[in-house]
Each structure stands twice: as C-alpha cells, then as structure tokens.
Amino acid sequence: MKKLTKQATSLLTFLLFSQLLLAQGSETDFFRNTGKIYVVVAIIVATFIGIVFFLIYLERKISRLEREIND
C-alpha cells in the first residue's frame, strides 16, 4: 500500500510540474506581468500539500482498521 501511495504521489508530482513547465502562452505572461503567478503557484502548492496530508491520514486510518481486523 505504501508503494502504491509513493507511486501515486510521484505521478501526481510529475503531472503537476510537467503542466507548469509546458504552460507557455499569453496566459502565463499575463499572470507574470500582473504578479498573480505567485497566487496561482501558492494555490497549487496548498492543494498538493492538502492532498498529501489527506493521503497520509487515509493510510493511517486504513492501517489501524487492518490491525483491528487481524486481531
């Protein structure tokens, strides 16, 4: 289960950063010129951190339930 979580996290990280690197166009220039790119990046980072904490919470809860079932 931990291996699956690590793989999912790695895949999500790769997709997130590949989209950020490939996103080049007038929208990107607009956000950079107005200074709002930092807001966008902060929201993406906050969302990613929230997902990671949620996955950790789920992993702990599932592990606890598995231990209760085995006992």
Secondary structure in CASP SS format (residue, H / E / C, confidence):
PFRMAT SS
TARGET T0000
AUTHOR 0000-0000-0000
METHOD secondary structure of the structure
MODEL  1
M C 1.00
K H 1.00
K H 1.00
L H 1.00
T H 1.00
K H 1.00
Q H 1.00
A H 1.00
T H 1.00
S H 1.00
L H 1.00
L H 1.00
T H 1.00
F H 1.00
L H 1.00
L H 1.00
F H 1.00
S H 1.00
Q H 1.00
L H 1.00
L H 1.00
L H 1.00
A C 1.00
Q C 1.00
G C 1.00
S H 1.00
E H 1.00
T H 1.00
D H 1.00
F H 1.00
F H 1.00
R H 1.00
N H 1.00
T H 1.00
G C 1.00
K C 1.00
I H 1.00
Y H 1.00
V H 1.00
V H 1.00
V H 1.00
A H 1.00
I H 1.00
I H 1.00
V H 1.00
A H 1.00
T H 1.00
F H 1.00
I H 1.00
G H 1.00
I H 1.00
V H 1.00
F H 1.00
F H 1.00
L H 1.00
I H 1.00
Y H 1.00
L H 1.00
E H 1.00
R H 1.00
K H 1.00
I H 1.00
S H 1.00
R H 1.00
L H 1.00
E H 1.00
R H 1.00
E H 1.00
I H 1.00
N H 1.00
D C 1.00
END
